[in-house]
Amino acid sequence: MLLISNVISAQLKDVTFDYQYDIRVEVKDQKDTELSFLLDKNEKFTGVNMNQAGMDVIVLFDTESKSSYSLMSFNGNKVAVETQMKPQKFLNNAEDFSDAKITDLPDKKIAGFNGKGIKIKTTTKTYKVYYTSDADYHYYDVFKMNATETLYSKIQEKLKIPNESIMLESTTIDNASNEVESKMTCTAFNKINRTVKGSEYKIQSALIQN
């Protein structure tokens, strides 16, 4: 359950983003999702453009305070709902990569980049990952506030993917059924100069309760 408290005295800063990373997320039995990550080269903030209940929302993730701020406008009022969450480190112990089999995949063009492909197969899952070092950003920074951080850190360590690269495509396949469980594809990665006026929003705190 989500509880929203009164406005608090904290103040958001204006944040200038340097890159936009557009992805399409496909999950089995769910509607495809289009997301735009806004990336700060100083790595203090990550933003996500999304649509919630027909409303365009920008979510700012503060990597230092581990807080997220959902920036919304209601009848001319600008509100930033603050949420402090501890990302779940799922698959921390469940997925075993110790005996995983690794093979190279043929290169392919994704979002205008030449993607290098690697496949890692465990006893239960197969992961196909394409990445490029031609973009001026780090591979895993977009997952700092995401519950998938542990999984992708394990994959990066096992596959020895360079830090100075971005993921272009990631596919998870269930070995038993040979069906694709999820797929994330980069549709564009561009340099930008976009400032989100966080200072214009009044912060409200949100508490996550079970």
N, C-alpha and C positions, 0 to 999 in steps of 0.2 A: 504494500500500500504506500502511496506517495502522499506525504503531508507537506503543504507549503505554509511557511510562517510569514510573519510580517516583514516589511522591507527592512533591511539591515544597513549599517552605515558604510560597509565596504564599497569601494569604487573600482570599477573595471577600467583598464587602460585601453587606449586605442591601439590596435594591433595591425601592423602592415605585413601582408603575406607576399611571399616571393615566388611561389610555385602553385599551380593548380593540378591536382592529380585526379582525373576522372576515372571511375571504375563502374563496371556492371557486375552485380552480384547475383548469381543464380543458385538457388537452393532447391533441392528436390521437393516437389509438392508445395512450393511457395511461389508467389509472384516475384518476378525479377525486380531488382532494386537498382536504381542509378544513384550514385553518390559522387560528390565532388569534395575531395580533401584539399583544404587550403593549408599550405606548408610555410612555416617560418624558418628561414635559413639559420637563425640563432637557436632554433629548436626549443624555444620556451612555450610556444603555443602551437596547437594544431586546430584547424577549423574544419567543420563538415557542413556542407550545404545539403539540406534534406527537406522533404515535404512531409509534414505530419498533419493528418486530418484535414488536408486541403490547404494548409498554411505553410508558407515558406519559412523555414527556421534555420538559423545558423547556430551550431553548437560549437563553443570554444572549449578546448581542453587545455588546462593549465598543467604542464608536465611537472612543475615544481611543487605545487600545492595538491596535486592529484584531485583537482576539482573540475567539474564541467559546468558550463553556463549556456543555457538555452535562450537565445536572444529572439524575442517575439514582440510584435506590435499589436496592441488592442485599441482600436478606436483612437489612434494617435498617441497612445501611451506605450512607451518602450520599456519592456520588462525583461530582466535577465534572471532566470531561475537557476540558482546555484545548487548543485548536487555533489556531495562528496561520497565517492564510492571506492571500494577496494576491488580492482579487477580480479575476477576469478581466474586462477591459474589452472584452467582445466587441461587435462591430459598431462599434468605434471608428472604423474606416476603411471598413468594408464597406458600410454603409448611407449613401446619399447623399440628403440632404434639401434640397439646393440648389434643385432644380426641382420640389419636391413641390407637389401641388395640395391646397388646404385648403378644406373646405366645412363649414358648420354642420349639425348633426344636431338633430332635434326633441328638446326636453326630455323626460325621463321619470323616474318615481319609482324609486329604487333604495335599498333598506334604509331607507326612510322619509325619504330626502332628495330634494330636487328636483335632478336631475342635468342639467347643461348638457353637450351633446355636440358634439364636433368630430371630423371625419374628416381624416386626412392620407394622401395616396396618393403613393407613390414609384413608381419603375419596376418594382419587384419585389413590394412589400408594400403593404397598406392597413391603417392603424391607426385604430380607432374608440375614442375616449376619452371617458368621462363623468366629470365631477368636480363637487364642490360646495364652496362657501365657507361653508356653514352649520355646519361642524364646526370646533371650536377646535383645529386641528392643521395642521401643514405637509404639503404635498402629497407631497414626495419623501423625507421623513425615513425612512420604512420601508425604503428601498432603499439606505441608506448602506453596509450590509455585504453588498449583493447584487450579483451579476454583471450585473444589468440596469441598474445605475445610469447607465452611459453612454447606453444607449438611451433611457431615460426622460428624462434630462437634455436630450438632443437634441430629443425630442418636446415637452417643456415649453418650451424656447427657441423652437422653431418655431411652436408654437401659442399662445405667450404666455399660458399658464395661470398664474393667480395663485399665488404661493408659499403664501399662507394658505388652502390648500384641500386636500382629500384626493381620491384617485382612487376612484371608485365602480365603474367598469368599464373594462376595457381588452381589446380584441379585436384579434388579429393575423390577417390574411387573406392567403393567397398569391394573387397576382394571376393567375398562369398557370392554376391549377386552380380558383380562386374558392372554395377550401376554408378553413375556419377552422383555423389552426394551433394557436392557444392563446387562452384567454379567462380573465380573472381578474375575479371579481365580488365586491364587498363585500356581505356578507349582514347585517352589523350593525356599528355603530360607537357605543360607549358610554363614558361616563366611569366609571371604577372607582377603587377604593382598595385595591390588592392588593400585599402585600409578599412578595417571594420571599426566603426566608431563605438567602441565599448563604453566610453565615458558618457554616452547619451542614454544609457540604460540604467534603470533602478534595479538593484539586486534584491531578489527574494531568495531565502534559503529553503531548500527542500530536504526533507528527511525521508530516507528509505526505511520502511518498517515491514516486517514479514507478518 
